Amino acid sequence: MDDFADLFIKLIEASRNHEHYRDVECINLIASEGLKSPAVKQALSLASDLEGRYAEGENDLEGHVKKRYYQGQKYMSLIENYSTDLMKKLFKCTWADVRLVSGTHANLATFKGLSTAAKNRKMVVTPLSCGAHISHDYAGLAGSVLGLENINHVYSIEEFNIDAEKSADVIRAAKPGIVTFGGSLFLFPHPVKELRAVAEEVGAYVAYDASHVLGLIAGGVFQDPFSEGVDIITSSTHKTFPGPQGGVILGNAKDARMEKAIKAIQFAIFPLSASNTHLGRLPALGVAALEMNLFGAELARQTVKNAQTAGQYLYEHGIKVLCEKKGFTRSHQIAVDVCDFGGGKKVAQDLEDANIIVNKNLLPYNNQNDRDNPSGLRIGFQDVTRRGFRESDIKHLCDLMISVIKGKRKPAEVKEDVIAFKKEFNHVKYGFQSVEEAINYLKKA
């Protein structure tokens, strides 16, 4: 067997092993990974031809196809329009763009578009050390790619949130073109309504990165950015929003100012940053939007309840979960300081050896130059919730984690219990088992 054939066989073997390992044998607590329903997966498989097609062109102020530069688009344009409209209806807005291939791509187009529309290259953001996504930061695409000048919100480590009063002074002094909220370590709603008037006072657009909490927003349990004064929401579509990997931008073309912004964002999507927009994910995105419309409120409530249960239980058993005075979290994730047990890197690896998957995470008070060895973990509960975990199941899972974190049991021993426990949760809840089931449900309704 030559090297090429050997590599190919190893590739297929590794792919099959991965599917079994992560889906069957592991309990996933990564806060940035969603769980697709069988119906969403089926919709992806039904779009195999669409995956290889191109649809370059312009969209209108409703997010619909306006002009395309390829032939053969008559169904492709309908697919894009319908998936756009499903997202608009779900989030009660007048414009959406579903051509983004990731949340980072959504931020790229939005920051470029809003800074162009505002004619202002300053942006006030949450500090990277306090949970902002790297794409918001001067070291990421905002600064290194777009050349924006980042000014930080004032952040209260005690409250684990933006300090609205002090940040208002920052915004007035900086006079930015964009004020941005949202992030990756995102436990509590950001003070949008408290700072909207200040942003308006200086002429800034208000952007909100909902990548981590879009499903919670759809379910009505976190905060409603549009009603609180946000101009543009950016997001990925595969975290608490349990769709295919991709991105979306949402907004309202309510006046000339917002029309200008939306047109600038659209130009930043095409022709500036997108050619093939991965059209094969759009039918699946529509299925996920339907599922969130029907089941999203119940899913979001249980996800937050599970996260809060885990925070309380771990805290009561000697693990330092942050923000105990605020109920630990109002989102799908908790922040845990495990410096007393070897630090985030060691504990995350020990848990992985037990087939419990979390990620190490810098906390605001950590040494920000030592990113490989933080004291923290970020733990998310959207995956296990969709598999049917409720409070009692979360407590049992926490017992398994505690036994590893505190060194009471060897990870290899706990791993056997994890695999057995996972077998009890082999069906996805809060969604459909097939596209046909979804169609029949709607016909009966």
C-alpha positions in Angstrom: 0.0 0.0 0.0 1.4 3.4 -1.0 1.5 6.4 1.3 -1.4 8.1 -0.4 -3.7 5.1 0.2 -2.5 4.7 3.7 -3.2 8.3 4.5 -6.7 8.0 3.0 -7.6 5.0 5.1 -6.3 6.6 8.2 -8.4 9.7 7.4 -11.6 7.7 7.1 -10.8 5.7 10.2 -10.1 8.9 12.2 -13.4 10.5 11.0 -15.4 7.4 12.1 -13.6 7.3 15.4 -14.3 11.0 16.0 -18.1 10.6 15.4 -18.3 7.7 17.9 -16.0 9.3 20.5 -17.6 12.7 20.7 -21.2 11.8 20.0 -21.5 8.5 21.9 -18.7 8.3 24.5 -18.2 11.9 25.7 -20.2 14.4 27.6 -19.8 17.7 25.9 -19.6 20.9 28.1 -17.9 23.2 25.6 -19.9 26.4 25.8 -19.4 27.2 22.1 -20.6 24.0 20.6 -24.3 23.3 19.8 -26.1 20.1 19.1 -28.0 19.7 15.8 -31.2 17.7 15.8 -31.7 14.7 13.4 -33.9 16.9 11.2 -31.2 19.6 10.9 -28.7 16.9 10.0 -31.0 15.5 7.4 -31.6 18.9 5.9 -27.8 19.2 5.5 -27.7 15.9 3.8 -30.5 16.9 1.4 -28.5 19.9 0.2 -25.5 18.1 -1.3 -25.9 19.8 -4.7 -26.4 23.2 -3.1 -23.1 22.8 -1.3 -21.1 23.3 -4.5 -23.0 26.2 -6.0 -22.2 29.9 -6.2 -24.6 32.8 -5.6 -22.5 36.0 -5.7 -24.5 39.2 -5.8 -26.5 41.9 -4.1 -29.3 41.8 -1.6 -32.1 44.3 -0.8 -33.0 46.0 2.4 -35.2 43.0 3.4 -32.3 40.7 3.0 -33.8 39.1 -0.2 -31.9 38.3 -3.3 -31.7 41.4 -5.5 -29.1 40.6 -8.1 -27.0 37.5 -8.8 -24.1 37.1 -11.2 -24.5 33.3 -11.9 -27.2 31.5 -13.8 -29.2 28.6 -12.4 -30.4 30.6 -9.4 -34.2 30.2 -9.5 -34.4 27.8 -6.6 -31.3 28.9 -4.8 -32.6 32.4 -4.5 -35.9 31.1 -3.0 -33.9 29.0 -0.5 -31.9 32.0 0.6 -35.0 34.2 0.8 -37.0 31.7 2.8 -34.3 31.0 5.3 -33.8 34.7 5.7 -37.5 35.2 6.3 -37.6 32.4 8.9 -34.7 34.1 10.8 -36.4 37.5 10.6 -39.7 36.2 11.9 -38.0 34.4 14.7 -36.1 37.5 15.9 -38.8 40.0 14.9 -36.7 42.2 12.7 -37.0 43.5 9.2 -33.6 42.6 7.8 -31.3 39.6 8.0 -28.3 38.3 6.1 -27.6 34.6 6.2 -24.7 34.6 3.8 -22.1 34.7 6.6 -20.0 31.6 7.0 -19.2 32.1 10.7 -19.8 34.5 13.6 -16.4 36.0 13.0 -17.3 36.7 9.4 -20.5 38.4 10.7 -18.4 40.6 13.0 -15.9 41.4 10.1 -18.7 42.6 7.8 -20.5 44.4 10.6 -17.5 46.2 12.0 -16.4 47.2 8.5 -19.8 48.3 7.4 -20.7 50.3 10.6 -17.3 52.0 10.7 -17.7 53.0 7.1 -21.3 54.2 7.6 -20.3 56.2 10.7 -17.1 57.5 9.1 -15.5 56.7 12.4 -12.8 54.1 13.1 -13.2 54.0 16.9 -15.0 51.2 18.6 -15.8 50.7 22.3 -15.7 47.0 23.3 -15.6 44.7 26.3 -11.9 44.0 27.2 -10.6 40.8 25.8 -9.5 39.8 29.3 -13.1 40.1 30.5 -14.8 37.8 27.9 -14.9 39.6 24.6 -14.3 37.5 21.5 -10.9 37.9 19.8 -12.6 39.3 16.7 -13.6 42.4 18.8 -10.1 43.1 19.8 -7.1 45.1 18.5 -5.2 41.9 18.3 -7.9 40.2 16.2 -9.7 41.2 13.1 -11.1 44.5 14.5 -7.6 45.9 14.9 -5.2 43.8 12.9 -7.5 43.4 9.8 -9.8 46.4 9.8 -7.5 48.8 11.6 -10.1 50.0 14.1 -9.1 51.8 17.2 -10.4 49.8 20.2 -11.3 51.5 23.5 -12.4 49.3 26.3 -15.6 49.4 28.3 -14.9 49.7 32.0 -15.5 46.2 33.4 -16.4 45.3 37.0 -14.8 42.0 37.9 -16.9 41.8 41.0 -20.1 42.0 38.9 -18.6 40.2 36.0 -20.2 42.7 33.7 -19.7 46.1 32.0 -19.8 49.0 34.5 -22.5 51.1 32.8 -21.9 54.4 34.7 -18.1 54.4 34.1 -18.5 53.1 30.5 -20.9 56.0 29.7 -18.0 58.4 30.5 -15.7 56.4 28.2 -18.2 56.6 25.4 -18.7 60.3 25.8 -14.9 60.9 25.9 -14.0 58.6 23.0 -16.9 59.5 20.7 -16.7 56.1 18.8 -18.5 55.1 15.7 -19.5 51.7 17.2 -20.3 50.6 20.7 -20.2 46.8 21.0 -21.7 44.4 23.5 -21.6 40.6 23.8 -18.8 38.1 24.1 -17.5 34.6 24.7 -17.4 34.4 28.4 -20.9 35.8 28.8 -22.7 35.1 32.1 -25.0 38.1 32.5 -26.9 40.4 30.1 -24.9 43.4 29.1 -26.2 47.0 30.0 -27.5 47.8 26.6 -30.5 49.9 27.6 -28.4 51.8 30.2 -25.9 52.8 27.5 -28.0 53.1 24.4 -28.8 56.8 25.0 -25.1 57.6 25.4 -24.2 55.9 22.2 -27.0 57.8 20.4 -25.7 61.0 22.0 -22.3 60.6 20.3 -23.7 59.2 17.0 -22.4 55.6 17.5 -24.1 52.5 16.1 -24.8 49.8 18.7 -23.7 46.2 17.8 -24.3 43.1 19.8 -22.4 39.8 19.3 -25.0 37.2 20.3 -23.0 34.2 19.1 -23.1 32.5 22.5 -26.6 33.5 23.5 -28.6 33.6 20.3 -30.7 30.6 21.2 -31.4 32.1 24.7 -32.5 35.3 23.0 -34.8 33.3 20.7 -36.1 31.5 23.8 -36.8 34.8 25.6 -34.7 34.1 28.7 -31.6 36.3 28.5 -32.2 39.8 27.1 -33.9 41.2 24.1 -31.2 43.3 22.4 -33.4 45.0 19.8 -36.0 46.3 22.4 -33.1 47.5 24.6 -31.7 49.6 21.7 -29.3 47.5 19.7 -28.9 48.4 16.0 -27.2 45.2 14.7 -27.0 41.7 16.1 -24.2 39.5 14.8 -24.0 35.8 15.6 -22.9 32.3 14.7 -25.7 29.8 14.3 -24.3 26.7 16.1 -24.0 27.4 19.8 -27.1 27.9 21.9 -28.8 28.4 18.6 -28.6 24.7 17.5 -28.2 25.0 13.7 -25.5 24.3 11.2 -22.1 26.0 11.4 -22.5 29.5 9.9 -23.2 33.1 10.7 -26.1 35.6 10.5 -26.5 39.4 10.9 -29.9 40.8 12.0 -31.2 44.4 12.0 -34.1 46.8 11.2 -34.1 49.1 8.2 -36.2 51.6 10.0 -34.8 54.9 8.8 -32.2 56.4 6.5 -29.4 56.0 9.1 -30.0 52.2 9.4 -30.5 51.8 5.7 -27.0 53.3 5.2 -25.6 51.0 7.8 -27.2 47.9 6.3 -26.1 48.8 2.8 -22.5 49.2 4.0 -22.6 45.8 5.8 -24.0 44.2 2.7 -21.1 45.6 0.6 -18.7 44.3 3.3 -20.2 40.9 2.8 -20.2 41.0 -1.0 -17.9 41.8 -2.8 -15.5 42.5 0.1 -15.4 39.3 2.1 -17.5 36.5 0.6 -17.7 34.6 -2.7 -19.1 31.1 -2.1 -21.3 31.6 0.9 -21.8 27.8 1.7 -25.4 27.6 0.6 -25.8 24.0 1.6 -26.4 25.0 5.2 -29.4 27.3 4.5 -32.2 24.7 4.5 -30.8 23.3 7.8 -30.7 26.9 9.2 -34.4 27.1 8.4 -35.1 23.9 10.2 -33.3 25.1 13.3 -35.2 28.4 13.2 -38.5 26.4 13.1 -37.4 24.3 16.0 -36.4 27.3 18.0 -39.7 29.0 17.2 -41.6 25.9 18.5 -39.4 24.6 21.3 -36.8 27.4 21.9 -38.4 28.8 25.0 -38.5 25.5 26.9 -35.0 24.6 25.7 -33.6 28.0 26.8 -35.3 27.9 30.2 -33.9 24.4 31.0 -30.5 25.3 29.7 -30.2 28.2 32.1 -31.7 26.2 34.9 -29.1 23.5 34.3 -26.2 26.0 34.3 -27.4 27.5 37.5 -27.9 24.1 39.1 -24.3 23.1 38.2 -23.0 26.4 39.6 -24.8 26.0 42.9 -23.9 22.3 43.3 -20.2 22.7 42.4 -20.0 25.7 44.7 -21.6 23.8 47.6 -19.0 21.0 47.1 -15.9 23.2 47.4 -15.4 24.3 43.8 -14.9 28.0 43.3 -17.7 28.9 40.8 -17.6 32.7 40.2 -20.5 35.1 40.9 -22.2 33.1 43.6 -23.8 36.3 44.9 -25.6 36.8 41.6 -26.8 33.2 41.2 -23.7 32.2 39.2 -25.1 32.9 35.7 -28.1 33.9 33.7 -26.8 32.2 30.5 -25.8 28.7 29.4 -22.4 28.9 30.9 -20.6 29.1 34.2 -17.0 30.3 35.0 -15.0 28.2 37.5 -11.7 28.9 39.1 -9.7 25.7 39.7 -6.4 27.2 40.6 -6.6 25.2 43.9 -6.7 22.0 41.9 -3.8 22.6 39.5 -5.3 25.2 37.1 -7.5 25.2 34.1 -5.1 23.4 31.7 -4.5 20.5 34.1 -8.2 20.1 35.2 -9.5 20.3 31.6 -7.1 17.6 30.5 -8.0 15.4 33.5 -11.7 15.8 32.7 -11.0 15.0 29.0 -9.2 11.8 30.2 -12.6 11.0 31.9 -14.4 11.8 28.6 -15.9 15.0 30.0 -15.1 17.8 27.6 -14.6 21.4 28.9 -12.3 24.1 27.9 -9.7 26.0 30.0 -10.4 29.7 30.1 -8.6 32.9 31.2 -10.4 34.7 33.9 -10.3 38.6 34.1 -7.8 38.6 37.0 -5.5 36.0 35.5 -2.1 36.9 33.9 -3.3 37.7 30.4 0.2 36.9 29.0 0.0 33.3 30.1 -2.9 32.2 28.0 -1.9 28.6 28.0 -2.2 28.2 31.8 -5.2 30.0 33.1 -6.9 29.3 36.4 -10.3 29.0 34.9 -12.7 26.7 33.1 -15.7 27.8 31.0 -18.5 25.2 31.2 -21.6 25.2 29.0 -24.8 23.2 29.3 -26.6 23.7 25.9 -25.5 20.3 24.5 -26.4 18.2 27.6 -29.7 20.0 28.0 -30.7 19.2 24.4 -29.9 15.6 25.1 -32.5 15.6 28.0 -30.4 16.4 31.1 -32.4 17.9 33.9 -31.4 19.1 37.4 -30.8 15.6 38.9 -28.8 14.5 35.9 -26.7 17.7 36.2 -25.9 17.0 39.9 -24.8 13.4 39.0 -22.6 14.8 36.3 -21.1 17.3 38.7 -20.4 14.4 41.1 -18.4 12.8 38.4 -16.5 16.0 37.7 -15.8 16.7 41.4 -14.3 13.2 41.8 -11.8 14.0 39.0 -11.1 17.6 40.0 -10.4 16.7 43.6 -8.4 13.6 42.7 -10.7 11.3 44.5 -10.9 8.9 41.5 -8.7 8.3 38.5 -10.0 9.7 35.2 -9.8 6.3 33.5 -12.1 4.9 36.2 -14.6 7.8 35.9 -14.5 7.4 32.1 -16.3 4.1 32.3 -19.1 5.7 34.4 -19.3 8.6 31.9 -19.7 6.3 28.9 -22.5 4.3 30.8 -24.2 7.5 31.9 -24.1 9.0 28.3 -26.0 5.9 27.0 -29.1 7.1 28.9 -29.2 10.3 26.7 -29.0 9.1 23.1 -31.9 11.1 21.7 -32.0 14.9 20.9 -34.9 16.7 22.5 -36.6 20.0 21.7 -36.6 19.3 17.9 -37.6 17.0 15.2 -36.3 13.6 14.2 -36.7 14.2 10.5 -37.7 16.9 8.0 -40.9 14.9 7.3 -41.8 14.9 11.0 -41.5 18.7 11.0 -43.7 19.0 7.9 -46.4 16.7 9.4 -46.3 18.6 12.6 -47.0 21.9 10.8 -49.8 20.3 8.7 -51.5 19.1 11.8 -51.0 22.4 13.6 
